[in-house]
């Protein structure tokens, strides 16, 4: 078999100008053509294996990064395996949100979490998923306190905000006004908002305004319709039931 070490030894450990003469290389070679081909094939296979391992390690690192970003956003553990919704990332990066509505158990939160994963895959900033019941309680508790403005800002300034179950309970007129403040600020600053609800645009306004502030409720729905793509789910409840 060809010995590069021997050629370097003969030349004082240096590469001659122009490289080793072809005749000298072949004189050192004792391998057959088949052996040389086999050695080259083995080297290529080893290189492919190394490249494949490197890709797998990179994929594992990216999967771990996405999982951590989704956990930090509030994505439930059972939703961490949702696929990346890469289709909507470009629109969300430009401030376009998503409104998913339909019956219980038809994949609304699943779709919202897939959008979060797509957002995180592009490194576009922190996402925040919050059940609207918890958000309204937070805003209600902050009203009249020193933390009222910071509580509102926490939702209005998030790079991506996901409001899960917007129609879970009707807000009071005061909390509805805070919800409007959040939605209006996000709308004005082109910050994307993802919303899930059982009710669609034609029904949500009446529900949100059922405590007596129909105008503010209509303004919220108008801004969501103006800044979100609509996606309607259908079918039976697909959640497993024991």
C-alpha positions in Angstrom: 0.0 0.0 0.0 1.2 3.5 -0.7 3.1 5.1 2.1 3.0 8.9 2.4 5.2 8.8 5.4 8.0 7.1 3.4 7.9 9.8 0.7 8.1 12.6 3.2 11.0 10.8 4.9 12.9 10.6 1.6 12.3 14.3 1.0 13.5 15.4 4.5 9.9 15.8 5.9 8.9 18.4 3.4 6.7 18.6 0.3 8.8 19.1 -2.9 7.9 22.1 -5.0 5.1 20.9 -7.3 4.4 17.9 -5.1 5.7 14.3 -5.3 6.5 13.1 -8.9 3.9 10.7 -10.2 6.6 8.1 -10.9 7.8 8.2 -7.3 4.3 7.9 -5.9 3.6 4.8 -8.1 6.9 3.3 -7.2 5.9 3.4 -3.5 2.5 1.9 -4.3 2.1 -1.8 -3.8 -1.7 -1.9 -3.8 -3.8 -3.2 -6.6 -6.4 -1.0 -8.3 -9.2 -2.9 -6.4 -7.5 -2.3 -3.1 -7.1 1.4 -3.8 -10.7 1.7 -4.9 -11.8 -0.1 -1.7 -9.7 2.2 0.5 -11.2 5.3 -1.2 -14.7 3.9 -0.8 -14.0 3.2 2.9 -12.7 6.7 3.5 -15.8 8.2 1.8 -18.1 6.0 3.9 -16.3 7.1 7.0 -16.8 10.7 6.0 -20.5 10.2 5.3 -20.9 8.5 8.8 -19.2 11.5 10.4 -21.4 13.9 8.5 -24.5 11.9 9.4 -23.6 11.9 13.1 -22.9 15.6 13.0 -26.3 16.3 11.4 -28.1 14.1 14.0 -26.3 15.9 16.9 -27.3 19.2 15.4 -30.9 18.0 15.0 -30.9 16.9 18.6 -29.6 20.2 19.8 -32.2 22.1 17.8 -35.0 19.9 19.1 -33.9 20.5 22.6 -33.7 24.3 22.0 -37.3 24.3 20.5 -38.6 22.2 23.4 -37.1 24.6 25.9 -38.5 27.7 24.0 -41.9 26.1 23.9 -41.9 25.3 27.6 -40.8 28.9 28.4 -43.7 30.1 26.3 -46.2 28.0 28.4 -46.8 25.2 25.9 -48.3 22.2 27.8 -46.0 19.2 28.0 -48.4 17.1 25.9 -48.1 19.6 23.1 -44.3 19.7 22.9 -44.3 17.1 20.1 -46.5 19.1 17.7 -44.9 19.7 14.3 -43.6 23.1 13.3 -46.1 25.2 11.4 -43.6 26.8 9.0 -46.3 28.1 6.7 -47.4 30.9 8.9 -44.0 32.1 10.2 -43.5 34.6 7.4 -46.9 36.2 8.0 -46.4 36.3 11.8 -43.0 37.9 11.4 -44.8 40.7 9.6 -47.4 41.1 12.4 -50.1 38.8 11.0 -51.8 36.6 13.6 -54.0 33.6 13.6 -57.6 33.0 14.9 -58.5 29.3 15.2 -62.1 28.6 16.2 -64.3 25.5 16.3 -65.8 22.9 18.6 -64.2 21.5 21.7 -61.4 19.0 21.1 -60.9 19.7 17.4 -57.2 20.8 17.5 -57.4 24.6 18.2 -54.7 24.6 20.9 -52.7 22.1 18.9 -52.6 24.5 16.0 -51.7 27.4 18.2 -48.8 25.5 19.7 -47.6 24.5 16.2 -47.6 28.2 15.4 -45.5 28.9 18.5 -43.0 26.2 17.5 -42.7 27.7 14.0 -42.1 31.1 15.6 -39.4 29.6 17.9 -37.8 27.8 15.0 -37.0 31.1 13.4 -35.7 32.7 16.7 -38.2 35.6 16.4 -38.4 36.4 20.1 -40.2 35.1 23.1 -43.7 33.7 22.7 -46.3 33.6 25.5 -49.3 31.3 25.7 -51.8 32.1 28.3 -55.4 30.8 29.1 -57.6 33.9 28.8 -59.3 33.1 32.1 -55.9 33.4 33.8 -55.1 36.5 31.9 -58.4 38.2 32.8 -57.8 37.3 36.5 -54.3 38.8 36.3 -55.6 42.0 34.8 -58.6 42.2 37.2 -56.3 41.8 40.2 -54.0 44.5 38.9 -56.7 47.1 38.4 -56.2 50.1 40.8 -52.7 48.8 41.9 -49.2 50.1 41.2 -48.7 47.1 38.9 -51.7 47.7 36.6 -49.7 49.2 33.7 -47.0 46.6 34.0 -49.5 43.8 34.0 -51.1 45.1 30.8 -47.7 45.7 29.2 -46.6 42.1 29.9 -49.3 41.0 27.4 -49.3 43.8 25.0 -45.5 43.8 24.5 -44.8 40.1 24.1 -43.3 39.4 20.7 -45.9 36.7 20.1 -49.0 36.3 22.3 -51.3 33.3 22.2 -54.7 33.7 23.9 -56.2 30.3 24.5 -60.0 30.0 25.0 -60.8 33.6 24.5 -64.5 32.8 25.0 -64.1 30.7 28.2 -65.9 33.3 30.4 -67.4 36.7 29.7 -65.2 39.5 31.1 -66.5 42.4 33.2 -66.6 45.8 31.6 -63.4 46.8 33.4 -61.4 43.7 32.4 -62.8 44.0 28.9 -61.4 47.4 28.6 -58.0 46.1 29.7 -58.3 43.3 27.1 -59.1 45.9 24.5 -56.0 47.8 25.6 -53.8 44.7 25.0 -55.4 43.8 21.6 -55.3 47.4 20.4 -51.6 47.9 21.4 -50.6 44.7 19.6 -52.7 45.7 16.6 -51.1 49.1 16.4 -47.6 47.8 16.7 -47.9 44.9 14.3 -47.3 42.3 17.1 -48.9 39.0 16.1 -51.6 37.5 18.2 -52.9 33.9 18.0 -56.4 33.3 19.4 -58.4 30.2 20.0 -62.1 30.1 20.7 -65.2 28.0 20.2 -67.0 31.0 18.8 -66.2 32.6 15.5 -66.1 36.3 14.6 -69.9 36.5 14.1 -70.6 35.2 17.6 -67.6 36.3 19.8 -68.5 40.0 20.0 -71.9 39.3 21.6 -70.3 36.9 24.1 -67.5 39.3 25.1 -70.0 42.2 25.5 -72.6 40.2 27.4 -71.7 42.0 30.6 -72.8 45.3 29.1 -70.0 46.8 26.9 -70.9 45.8 23.4 -69.0 48.6 21.7 -65.6 47.6 23.3 -66.3 43.9 22.5 -67.0 44.8 18.8 -63.8 46.8 18.7 -61.8 43.8 20.0 -63.3 41.5 17.4 -62.7 44.0 14.6 -59.0 44.3 15.4 -58.6 40.6 15.6 -60.3 40.1 12.3 -58.2 42.8 10.8 -54.9 41.3 12.0 -55.5 37.5 12.1 -55.9 34.8 9.4 -59.0 32.7 10.2 -58.9 28.9 10.5 -62.0 26.9 11.4 -61.7 23.4 12.9 -64.6 20.9 12.8 -65.5 17.3 13.7 -65.9 15.4 16.9 -64.0 15.8 20.1 -60.7 14.0 19.4 -59.3 14.1 22.9 -58.8 10.7 24.5 -61.5 9.9 27.1 -61.0 7.1 29.6 
